[in-house]
Amino acid sequence: MVTGQKQADQVLVIENDAATRETILTTLKRAGYRTMGTSSGERAAVHLGTDRAAEAVTAILCDIRTPKIKGVEPTMYLRARYPDIPVIVTADYADIEWAITLMKRGAADYLVKPVSKEDLLMVMKSAIRQKTAVGRFSPRPD
């Protein structure tokens, strides 16, 4: 790393489907992000609670249907525990009611799978920019 260069932003990807997780991780890595992937919200919570790992994470991309913890719960948990980290939610289907509920609960954005490379990178950049601009992530107002 060149002196004075900002370290790359790190994204935690929580996705139970291994192929989807690897595709997302590869896309983010190629765009210059540091990445970390896990298959469940429980594993992510364990990781974030150790060795100041949460301080290193710039954004979280979380599937709405992770094992054992589904729906709005992962977003609410992550936002309550790590309010400075934007949470972007992915789902297998477009559901405007879910999207609105998730946004009201603090999600930075909602993406439908399969997530296009362009949408993923645009949403990630926007969430990180918003976090950086205010020094703390603030979800969009209702």
Secondary structure, 3 states (H helix, E strand, C coil): CCCCCCCCCEEEEECCCHHHHHHHHHHHHHCCCEEEEECCHHHHHHHHCCCCHHHHCCEEEEECECCCCECCHHHHHHHHHCCCCCEEEEECCCCHHHHHHHHHCCCCEEEECCCCHHHHHHHHHHHHHHHHHHCCCCCCCC
